[in-house]
């Protein structure tokens, strides 16, 4: 992942606590999933999680926070998020 940022994130207390309780060297990943329920409605789900081996983050948007934590965002999620969010 490059060191330049495509978007900026400011952490609140809850987000900082989550990152502290889930240490790791790999970037965190923002993923976007769409599911259909039995009635045909779309359920859109955005999650922040640790990177898995299945994630190909080469095309993901990136952010590096002040503490050095790296975030990679699924392009589908990045298209729906503002360039700066807290």
C-alpha positions in Angstrom: 0.0 0.0 0.0 1.3 3.4 -0.8 2.1 6.0 1.9 -0.1 8.7 0.3 -3.7 9.0 1.4 -6.8 8.9 -0.7 -9.0 9.9 2.3 -8.6 11.2 5.9 -10.0 9.7 9.1 -10.3 11.2 12.5 -10.8 8.7 15.3 -13.2 9.2 18.1 -12.8 7.5 21.5 -14.7 4.3 20.5 -12.7 3.8 17.3 -9.4 4.4 19.2 -10.5 1.8 21.8 -11.4 -0.7 19.0 -8.0 -0.3 17.3 -6.2 -0.6 20.6 -8.0 -3.9 21.4 -7.3 -5.3 17.9 -3.5 -4.8 17.5 -1.8 -5.9 14.3 0.7 -4.9 11.6 -1.6 -5.3 8.7 -3.8 -2.5 7.5 -7.4 -2.4 8.7 -9.9 -2.8 5.8 -13.2 -1.1 5.2 -15.4 -3.5 3.2 -18.7 -3.0 1.5 -21.1 -5.9 1.0 -24.5 -6.0 -0.5 -27.0 -8.7 0.3 -30.5 -9.3 -0.8 -33.1 -10.4 1.7 -36.0 -12.7 0.9 -38.3 -9.8 -0.1 -35.7 -8.6 -2.6 -34.6 -5.5 -0.7 -30.9 -4.7 -0.7 -29.0 -4.7 2.6 -25.8 -2.7 2.4 -23.2 -3.4 5.1 -20.0 -1.5 5.7 -17.5 -3.1 8.1 -14.1 -2.2 9.5 -12.0 -5.3 10.2 -8.5 -6.6 10.1 -7.1 -7.6 6.7 -7.5 -11.2 5.7 -5.4 -13.3 3.2 -8.3 -13.1 0.7 -8.2 -9.3 0.5 -6.5 -7.9 -2.5 -6.0 -4.4 -1.4 -3.9 -3.3 -4.4 -6.9 -1.4 -5.8 -8.2 -0.1 -2.5 -8.3 3.6 -1.5 -5.9 4.3 1.4 -5.5 6.4 4.5 -2.7 6.6 7.1 -3.7 8.0 10.4 -1.6 10.2 12.6 -0.5 7.2 14.7 0.6 5.3 11.6 -2.4 3.0 11.4 -3.2 2.1 7.8 -6.7 1.8 6.5 -7.6 0.3 3.1 -11.1 0.9 1.8 -12.9 -1.3 -0.7 -13.4 0.8 -3.8 -17.2 0.3 -3.5 -17.1 1.7 0.0 -14.7 4.5 -0.9 -17.1 5.7 -3.6 -19.8 6.1 -1.0 -17.7 7.7 1.8 -16.7 11.4 2.1 -13.0 12.1 1.6 -12.8 13.1 5.3 -14.9 11.6 8.1 -14.7 11.1 11.8 
